[in-house]
Amino acid sequence: MLVPAAKVLARLAWLRLIRGRTLYVTGVLAVVPIVLAAIARGEPKKAAWEASLEAVLRFVIPLGAAIHVSGAVGDELEQKTFTYLWSRPIPRASVIAGRLAVMTPLIFGVAALATLVSFLVAGGTTGADDLMAGLAGAGASALGCSLFAVGGGALFPRQPMLFTMGVFLTVEQFLFAIPAAKHLSIVSHTRVIAGLEADGSKGAAAFGLALLSAGWLAIGLYRNATVELAASKE
Amino acid sequence: MASAPGPEVGPPPSAPPASAPRPAVVEVREVSRWYGQVIALANVWMRVEGGIVGLLGPNGAGKSTLMKILAGLMAPSRGVALVHGRSLWHDAEARRRLGYCPEHEGVYDELTAREFVTAMAELSGFESSVARKRAAEALDSVGLADAMDRRLKGYSKGMRQRAKLAQAFVHDPDVLLLDEPLTGCDPLARTQIVARIQELAKAGKVIIVSSHVLYEVEALTREIVLIHRGRVLAEGNVYRLRELIDRHPHRVRVECTRPRALAARLAEQDHVVRLTLGEHAIEIETRQPDRLYDSLPREVLELGLELKSLSSPDNNLQAVFEYLTAYWQGTTESQT
């Protein structure tokens, strides 16, 4: 029942997305790396490309995940719509699966488009290998950030977006630069995969990211399975 | 029907009936639920075999908590709540036979009623095309045929209640839990919802309806369970509650000119238990409110008083529940 229910919930998530306003915010975010690439275009070496890719990996994708995924559990609780879902014969995990099935590809698609346009705008100084590495980093980041958003959002279901956005904009902005702690950073692993860190192993980064993401997904699934409706005023 | 707890009004049942004539569709055994130090339900026993049962109690009585436990949205802190012998908290598959209409107004605002109800039917296991057909029929049956392709965001409260009701029975469940389904509805919506619930009961559904308004429940059923402060106070026929209300001294407050003169007249009437005189008002306690309401206009006219307002502080169930609680406590103390 997980897959059929997730498909229905994915459709609902899609309808709510295209009829809401959050998609526009993500669109505006996607313009940032392109603007950066245009500004840094005259700089030497790969400065324009790297600046835009950094923006994609550190801002566009994490904030996209915070906006679109972190509320997978919290939104249902806040709007009390989960009462319709969890009183039905469906696994609770389908709520998360449905949200991820729509939002993760969407975030990756927006990020990939921004990366591609930034690549073209940066022009000349980068090759196809850089582009492919950048897209791989964006894909890994979309998955990693989405799963973090599921877990973080479920931990703080009353303010899921605030919590995940806070982590992405504060902790993640310096964690990747601390050698002893960078293994705990999603951004650090995705920067390695995207080729922004020369001294890292892409395989190890992919493995580290997979572990981190699985951990956050497990937290999200556990919270989703055990959370109850708070005592509401009757 | 809810099981009889023994005395007409007495301590909440502490054990199931000795013999059950029919298997219970809904069974609540020794259920307690607490949130930290707050006890929402305390040792509740309930047994429903069929028909419509009204779960009646004032705000904060524990009705919605009981509904959520029955619907599998919440686990009891102690005891078991079973529908067709299965716990819905532990057994997701058993929810296929249950329809739940929550008390809150929350719906998916961005969706149309048709999309919403179709999705709920699909989640109950129907194929997409069948779900769409059933959703249209369910919405039609609650009077939303013309509005089903409008977004829920633009719906009035009454329309939302009807859409919520439609999603509860779109998958043809055996048991329906309707939590305050008439709250906030206009008279038309109220009539349509009551009619639909009665149709569903005639079709053999077991329906538990919660409300804090007696006349709402009376419009649906004669079988009630009284719940207050997390405890079942009494179960049985609604007429018993009416008798209790009659036994309970009923207060009426009259604001008028020369209240002292009115008080003197009323003091002569044998049904009047107490009179409290204020500067511009009089509060009357009577055991027979009907007689009081009959005589008041006559007395006011004969005395030539100017009547400013007439109200009853007891015009809700709260006072009756307080009375029942005190009555029950008194009974228990006298037994011990």
Interface residues (C-beta under 8 A of the other chain):
Chain A: M1 P4 A5 V8 L9 R11 L12 L15 R16 R19 G20 Q79 K80 T81 T83 Y84 L85 W86 S87 R88 P89 I90 P91 E228 L229 A231 S232 K233 E234
Chain B: Y35 V38 A40 N59 G60 A61 G62 K63 S64 T65 K68 A71 G72 L73 M74 A75 L88 A92 E93 A94 R95 R96 L98 Y100 P102 E103 H104 G106 V107 Y108 E110 L111 E115 A119 M120 E122 L123 S124 G125 R151 Q167
